[in-house]
Amino acid sequence: MTIPPAQPIRGCGVGLVYTVYWLLSSAVAQTLESTFAAIGEAATFGLYGVVTALALGFAWACVPETRGVALEAVGRPMPPGSRATE
């Protein structure tokens, strides 16, 4: 789903996403070689894989589905019985 550029919240959302992306990319870049040296390449990628799987599980369990929902409705509380409110 694309968000029309006229929505005022779009700029803040895009800025937040890029900020988080750059912070996490910087953390990976700063720790990758030292982690290779400390625990090895296979264990490093295994560790990053586990962290990614945990993040995916969190997103699946805690972030509600917004496909087909108007942007104005996303800010409202989720209805009882939705996956995010269970």
C-alpha positions as CSV (number, residue, x, y, z in Angstrom):
1,M,0.0,0.0,0.0
2,T,1.3,3.4,-0.9
3,I,0.5,6.4,1.3
4,P,-0.5,9.5,-0.7
5,P,2.1,12.3,-0.3
6,A,-0.6,14.7,0.9
7,Q,-0.9,13.0,4.2
8,P,0.8,15.1,7.0
9,I,2.0,12.0,8.9
10,R,3.9,10.6,6.0
11,G,7.0,12.8,6.4
12,C,7.4,11.9,10.1
13,G,6.9,8.2,9.4
14,V,9.5,8.1,6.6
15,G,11.9,10.1,8.7
16,L,11.5,7.7,11.7
17,V,12.0,4.7,9.5
18,Y,15.1,6.0,7.9
19,T,16.5,7.0,11.3
20,V,16.0,3.6,12.7
21,Y,17.4,2.0,9.6
22,W,20.6,4.0,9.7
23,L,21.1,3.5,13.5
24,L,20.7,-0.3,13.1
25,S,22.9,-0.4,10.0
26,S,25.6,1.5,11.9
27,A,25.4,-0.9,14.8
28,V,25.9,-3.8,12.5
29,A,28.8,-2.1,10.7
30,Q,30.5,-1.3,14.1
31,T,30.1,-4.8,15.6
32,L,30.4,-7.1,12.6
33,E,34.2,-7.6,12.5
34,S,34.7,-7.8,16.2
35,T,31.9,-10.3,16.5
36,F,33.5,-12.4,13.7
37,A,36.7,-12.4,15.7
38,A,35.0,-13.2,19.0
39,I,32.6,-16.0,18.0
40,G,33.3,-16.8,14.4
41,E,31.5,-16.1,11.1
42,A,28.8,-18.8,11.3
43,A,27.9,-17.9,14.9
44,T,27.7,-14.2,14.0
45,F,25.3,-14.8,11.2
46,G,23.4,-17.2,13.4
47,L,23.1,-14.5,16.0
48,Y,21.9,-12.0,13.5
49,G,19.4,-14.6,12.2
50,V,18.0,-15.2,15.6
51,V,17.6,-11.4,16.2
52,T,15.8,-11.1,12.9
53,A,13.5,-14.0,13.7
54,L,12.7,-12.4,17.1
55,A,11.9,-9.1,15.4
56,L,9.7,-10.9,12.8
57,G,7.9,-12.7,15.6
58,F,7.3,-9.4,17.5
59,A,6.0,-7.7,14.4
60,W,3.6,-10.6,13.6
61,A,2.3,-10.7,17.2
62,C,2.2,-7.1,18.1
63,V,1.7,-5.0,14.9
64,P,-1.8,-5.0,13.6
65,E,-2.6,-5.6,9.9
66,T,-3.4,-2.3,8.2
67,R,-3.9,-3.5,4.6
68,G,-7.1,-1.9,3.2
69,V,-7.4,0.5,6.2
70,A,-7.5,4.2,5.5
71,L,-4.6,6.1,7.0
72,E,-6.9,8.2,9.2
73,A,-8.3,5.0,10.7
74,V,-4.8,3.6,11.5
75,G,-4.4,6.1,14.4
76,R,-7.6,5.0,16.1
77,P,-7.6,2.3,18.7
78,M,-7.9,-1.2,17.4
79,P,-11.3,-2.9,17.8
80,P,-11.7,-5.6,20.5
81,G,-10.8,-9.0,19.1
82,S,-8.2,-7.8,16.7
83,R,-4.8,-9.6,16.9
84,A,-3.0,-6.5,18.4
85,T,-5.5,-6.2,21.3
86,E,-5.7,-9.9,22.3
